[in-house]
Amino acid sequence: MPEDGLKTDIMRARSVDLVIAEARSLIGDRLTTNESLRAQHSHGEDPQPPSTPDAVAFAETADEVAALLALCNRHSVPVVPFGAGTSLEGHVTPVRGGLSLDLSRMTRILDVHQPDMDCRVEPGVTRQLLNTHLRDQGLFFPVDPGSECTIGGMCATRASGTNAVRYGTIRENVLGLTVALADGRLIRTGGRVRKSSTGYDLTRLFIGSEGTLGVITEITLRLHGIPEAIAAAAAQFPTLAGAVESVIAVMQAGIPIARIELLDDVQMQASIAYSKLEGLAPLPTLFFELHGTPTAVAEQQATVEEIARSFGAESFAAAADAEARAISGKPATTPTGPRSRSSPAGAASPRTRSCPSPASRKPSSASRKTSPPPASPAPSWAMSATATSTPC
Ligand SMILES: Cc1cc2nc3c(=O)[nH]c(=O)nc-3n(C[C@H](O)[C@H](O)[C@H](O)COP(=O)(O)OP(=O)(O)OC[C@H]3O[C@@H](n4cnc5c(N)ncnc54)[C@H](O)[C@@H]3O)c2cc1C
């Protein structure tokens, strides 16, 4: 090895040792060099080659994050923030070693402003955790990438999901952030107001910055009312072109569709085989989810069916009860979906049964009047899809 390279390696090793010792004095045994924990933090859900960090730090507060960043900055040791490690693009791989800064223990939901429909959360909170917390208040957080990821990670990757067609991506649902910068300063961006023209829109700068500009330690999120009625439908087409044309026509008709997901014949074949779906053929298929009042949802469904049939849909199966809406979830019916989160086939998720509608914020008699009537049993494709893709 050339002498210069050797010197650099020795200096780097010294810096890392100093950081490890000092970080231990900051967070105790939450700073670890355990081999299996380092291996866990060496990659995301991507096919890139792994690269092991020198240490993993499990931060629990914004001040700890800030102190760890300042420490690494002082010694020029790289830091890679780590949420749940579900990103698919090699984001979390510490290619130059250093510290993997794990935020998954920062899971406090700091406050919920029900009338204003917003909340503040720490970055390790997951969509599922937040929606479980919110459901009694008739609110939900809609951005659903279909993985068990953290909201901090979603911000850093500008995540979206099938609901984005109606509710937007994470970008449209973040009102403000607290961010720890590399030198240990904590800054706030944005706020709870829906509009501000005071200064640069720094919130949007951090959204999608992949952990390179700072570490997000708190997020103010926009929330939405749980719709009174949710319906799901599956339309099957003889050709892929028919399915694609239908999507274009549905969007151009201005139907406020909540989700649309397209699976081609090969994906359908795999999904049917894997999830033992009944009532669906291995044909190009569109899955829809519609949100709104019972009347609006029924109207939307009729228009969507009319459009689908006009582009050759051979079948249009709809289900309007709470369980059935799980149909339009992420292709949780496909082998690539996080199977462990799916309801077993034929079993309705208790979460979908007990979703309060926004009407639950009104007197209970009103709520009863506006709730959709119990529907006939849902088809098997509806029942076996993931329930975690639903708002609550
Ligand atoms: C089955 C599956 C389906 C998916 N479907 C979609 C989809 O439909 N749409 C979509 O957008 N994505 C999708 N994804 C990708 C993935 O879930 C997202 O990238 C997710 O948003 C990352 O969150 P995470 O908590 O896992 O972050 P990680 O993977 O841990 O980190 C991702 C990046 O964010 C940085 N980071 C993490 N936390 C913070 C923080 N607090 N502050 C600053 N930077 C941070 C990391 O350094 C890294 O650069 C899918 C993934 C899987 C496995």
The ligand as an SDF file (V2000), in Angstrom:
LIG
                    3D

 53 58  0  0  0  0  0  0  0  0999 V2000
  -42.2380   -3.4970   -0.9700 C   0  0  0  0  0  0  0  0  0  0  0  0
  -41.8500   -2.0500   -1.1270 C   0  0  0  0  0  0  0  0  0  0  0  0
  -42.6890   -1.2030   -1.8440 C   0  0  0  0  0  0  0  0  0  0  0  0
  -42.3450    0.1570   -1.9900 C   0  0  0  0  0  0  0  0  0  0  0  0
  -43.1980    0.9740   -2.6960 N   0  0  0  0  0  0  0  0  0  0  0  0
  -42.9020    2.2950   -2.8000 C   0  0  0  0  0  0  0  0  0  0  0  0
  -43.8060    3.1830   -3.4540 C   0  0  0  0  0  0  0  0  0  0  0  0
  -44.8430    2.7960   -3.9610 O   0  0  0  0  0  0  0  0  0  0  0  0
  -43.4710    4.5010   -3.4840 N   0  0  0  0  0  0  0  0  0  0  0  0
  -42.3340    4.9810   -2.9010 C   0  0  0  0  0  0  0  0  0  0  0  0
  -42.1120    6.1950   -2.9410 O   0  0  0  0  0  0  0  0  0  0  0  0
  -41.4620    4.1510   -2.2830 N   0  0  0  0  0  0  0  0  0  0  0  0
  -41.7210    2.8340   -2.2220 C   0  0  0  0  0  0  0  0  0  0  0  0
  -40.8370    2.0030   -1.5740 N   0  0  0  0  0  0  0  0  0  0  0  0
  -39.5590    2.5480   -1.0820 C   0  0  0  0  0  0  0  0  0  0  0  0
  -39.4640    2.8850    0.4010 C   0  0  0  0  0  0  0  0  0  0  0  0
  -40.4000    2.3230    1.2080 O   0  0  0  0  0  0  0  0  0  0  0  0
  -39.1820    4.3200    0.6530 C   0  0  0  0  0  0  0  0  0  0  0  0
  -38.0040    4.7130    0.0750 O   0  0  0  0  0  0  0  0  0  0  0  0
  -39.2540    4.7700    2.1100 C   0  0  0  0  0  0  0  0  0  0  0  0
  -39.8410    6.0350    2.0200 O   0  0  0  0  0  0  0  0  0  0  0  0
  -37.9420    4.8650    2.8940 C   0  0  0  0  0  0  0  0  0  0  0  0
  -38.2270    4.9850    4.2900 O   0  0  0  0  0  0  0  0  0  0  0  0
  -37.3220    4.2600    5.3820 P   0  0  0  0  0  0  0  0  0  0  0  0
  -37.8050    4.6470    6.7230 O   0  0  0  0  0  0  0  0  0  0  0  0
  -37.2390    2.8120    5.1100 O   0  0  0  0  0  0  0  0  0  0  0  0
  -35.9630    4.9870    5.0920 O   0  0  0  0  0  0  0  0  0  0  0  0
  -34.5310    4.3200    4.8510 P   0  0  0  0  0  0  0  0  0  0  0  0
  -34.6140    3.3260    3.7580 O   0  0  0  0  0  0  0  0  0  0  0  0
  -33.9770    3.8760    6.1370 O   0  0  0  0  0  0  0  0  0  0  0  0
  -33.7450    5.6050    4.3450 O   0  0  0  0  0  0  0  0  0  0  0  0
  -33.9990    6.1450    3.0940 C   0  0  0  0  0  0  0  0  0  0  0  0
  -33.1780    7.4020    2.9000 C   0  0  0  0  0  0  0  0  0  0  0  0
  -33.6430    8.3870    3.7930 O   0  0  0  0  0  0  0  0  0  0  0  0
  -32.5930    8.8030    4.6670 C   0  0  0  0  0  0  0  0  0  0  0  0
  -33.2280    9.0260    5.9680 N   0  0  0  0  0  0  0  0  0  0  0  0
  -33.9370    8.1520    6.7130 C   0  0  0  0  0  0  0  0  0  0  0  0
  -34.4220    8.7510    7.8070 N   0  0  0  0  0  0  0  0  0  0  0  0
  -34.0260   10.0350    7.7500 C   0  0  0  0  0  0  0  0  0  0  0  0
  -34.1880   11.1670    8.5940 C   0  0  0  0  0  0  0  0  0  0  0  0
  -34.8940   11.1050    9.7230 N   0  0  0  0  0  0  0  0  0  0  0  0
  -33.6280   12.3420    8.2200 N   0  0  0  0  0  0  0  0  0  0  0  0
  -32.9180   12.4520    7.0640 C   0  0  0  0  0  0  0  0  0  0  0  0
  -32.7170   11.4150    6.2420 N   0  0  0  0  0  0  0  0  0  0  0  0
  -33.2680   10.2220    6.5740 C   0  0  0  0  0  0  0  0  0  0  0  0
  -31.5650    7.7120    4.6270 C   0  0  0  0  0  0  0  0  0  0  0  0
  -30.2710    8.1840    4.8760 O   0  0  0  0  0  0  0  0  0  0  0  0
  -31.7020    7.2630    3.1870 C   0  0  0  0  0  0  0  0  0  0  0  0
  -30.9790    8.1510    2.3510 O   0  0  0  0  0  0  0  0  0  0  0  0
  -41.1410    0.6480   -1.4220 C   0  0  0  0  0  0  0  0  0  0  0  0
  -40.3070   -0.2110   -0.6900 C   0  0  0  0  0  0  0  0  0  0  0  0
  -40.6470   -1.5530   -0.5510 C   0  0  0  0  0  0  0  0  0  0  0  0
  -39.7240   -2.4440    0.2440 C   0  0  0  0  0  0  0  0  0  0  0  0
  1  2  1  0
  2  3  1  0
  2 52  2  0
  3  4  2  0
  4  5  1  0
  4 50  1  0
  5  6  2  0
  6  7  1  0
  6 13  1  0
  7  8  2  0
  7  9  1  0
  9 10  1  0
 10 11  2  0
 10 12  1  0
 12 13  2  0
 13 14  1  0
 14 15  1  0
 14 50  1  0
 15 16  1  0
 16 17  1  0
 16 18  1  0
 18 19  1  0
 18 20  1  0
 20 21  1  0
 20 22  1  0
 22 23  1  0
 23 24  1  0
 24 25  2  0
 24 26  1  0
 24 27  1  0
 27 28  1  0
 28 29  2  0
 28 30  1  0
 28 31  1  0
 31 32  1  0
 32 33  1  0
 33 34  1  0
 33 48  1  0
 34 35  1  0
 35 36  1  0
 35 46  1  0
 36 37  1  0
 36 45  1  0
 37 38  2  0
 38 39  1  0
 39 40  1  0
 39 45  2  0
 40 41  1  0
 40 42  2  0
 42 43  1  0
 43 44  2  0
 44 45  1  0
 46 47  1  0
 46 48  1  0
 48 49  1  0
 50 51  2  0
 51 52  1  0
 52 53  1  0
M  END
$$$$
